[in-house]
Amino acid sequence: GVIDEKDRIIAQSRALKEQAMKYKETAAELERCKGLLVRAETVADERSHLYSQRAAKQEEAELKLRDAELRLSQMQASLQTMEGSLERQLSKEESRVGPSNKKKRS
């Protein structure tokens, strides 16, 4: 009976050691998974940050483009105004110079 009891205790002890090893492996596996999750969260955060930066840069670029388009249309308007006044001045000059030229030629 004593030997049976001793064998039973040894067997129980082995079984407990095996279970403990399994728990350690599981705990190590969980730690690895936790590490992967942390890395995944970090990557997601960085990606989100990059996307928001990219969106901000795109918004900035669109604003600059709108600003440039506005300035361009203002410049075009001012050029047209200058062109108009130049044409008026030229026709005044031509009307002043034109008839006298014709008189001199004839």
C-alpha positions as CSV (number, residue, x, y, z in Angstrom):
1,G,0.0,0.0,0.0
2,V,2.8,2.4,0.8
3,I,4.5,1.9,-2.5
4,D,1.2,2.4,-4.3
5,E,0.6,5.6,-2.4
6,K,4.2,6.8,-3.2
7,D,3.7,6.0,-7.0
8,R,0.3,7.8,-6.9
9,I,1.9,10.9,-5.4
10,I,4.8,10.8,-7.9
11,A,2.3,10.4,-10.8
12,Q,0.2,13.2,-9.4
13,S,3.4,15.4,-9.0
14,R,4.3,14.7,-12.6
15,A,0.8,15.5,-13.8
16,L,0.9,18.8,-11.9
17,K,4.4,19.7,-13.3
18,E,3.1,19.0,-16.9
19,Q,0.1,21.1,-16.2
20,A,2.3,23.9,-14.8
21,M,4.5,23.7,-17.9
22,K,1.3,24.0,-20.1
23,Y,0.2,27.0,-18.1
24,K,3.6,28.6,-18.5
25,E,3.5,28.0,-22.3
26,T,0.0,29.4,-22.5
27,A,1.1,32.4,-20.5
28,A,4.1,32.9,-22.8
29,E,1.8,32.6,-25.8
30,L,-0.6,35.2,-24.3
31,E,2.4,37.5,-23.7
32,R,3.4,37.2,-27.3
33,C,-0.2,37.9,-28.4
34,K,-0.3,40.9,-26.1
35,G,2.9,42.1,-27.7
36,L,1.5,41.6,-31.2
37,L,-1.7,43.5,-30.2
38,V,0.4,46.4,-28.8
39,R,2.4,46.5,-32.1
40,A,-0.8,46.4,-34.1
41,E,-2.3,49.2,-32.1
42,T,0.9,51.3,-32.6
43,V,0.8,50.7,-36.3
44,A,-2.9,51.6,-36.4
45,D,-2.2,54.8,-34.5
46,E,0.7,55.7,-36.7
47,R,-1.3,55.0,-39.9
48,S,-4.2,57.0,-38.5
49,H,-1.8,59.9,-37.8
50,L,-0.3,59.6,-41.3
51,Y,-3.8,59.7,-42.8
52,S,-4.8,62.7,-40.8
53,Q,-1.5,64.4,-41.8
54,R,-2.1,63.5,-45.4
55,A,-5.6,64.8,-45.2
56,A,-4.4,68.1,-43.6
57,K,-1.7,68.5,-46.4
58,Q,-4.3,67.8,-49.1
59,E,-6.6,70.4,-47.5
60,E,-3.8,72.9,-47.4
61,A,-2.9,72.2,-51.0
62,E,-6.5,72.7,-52.0
63,L,-6.7,76.0,-50.1
64,K,-3.4,77.1,-51.8
65,L,-4.9,76.1,-55.2
66,R,-8.1,78.0,-54.6
67,D,-6.1,81.0,-53.5
68,A,-3.9,80.8,-56.6
69,E,-7.0,80.4,-58.8
70,L,-8.5,83.5,-57.2
71,R,-5.3,85.5,-57.6
72,L,-5.1,84.4,-61.2
73,S,-8.7,85.5,-62.0
74,Q,-7.9,88.8,-60.3
75,M,-4.8,89.2,-62.4
76,Q,-6.8,88.3,-65.5
77,A,-9.5,90.9,-64.6
78,S,-6.8,93.5,-64.0
79,L,-5.1,92.6,-67.3
80,Q,-8.4,93.0,-69.2
81,T,-8.9,96.4,-67.6
82,M,-5.4,97.4,-68.6
83,E,-6.0,96.1,-72.1
84,G,-9.2,98.0,-72.3
85,S,-7.7,101.3,-71.2
86,L,-4.7,100.7,-73.6
87,E,-7.1,100.1,-76.5
88,R,-9.0,103.3,-75.6
89,Q,-5.8,105.3,-75.4
90,L,-4.6,103.8,-78.7
91,S,-7.8,104.6,-80.5
92,K,-7.7,108.2,-79.1
93,E,-4.1,108.5,-80.3
94,E,-5.0,107.0,-83.7
95,S,-8.0,109.3,-84.1
96,R,-5.7,112.2,-83.2
97,V,-2.9,111.0,-85.5
98,G,-4.9,109.3,-88.1
99,P,-6.6,112.2,-89.9
100,S,-3.5,114.4,-89.9
101,N,-1.5,111.5,-91.4
102,K,-4.0,111.2,-94.1
103,K,-3.9,115.0,-94.7
104,K,-0.2,114.9,-94.9
105,R,-0.2,112.0,-97.4
106,S,-2.8,113.5,-99.7
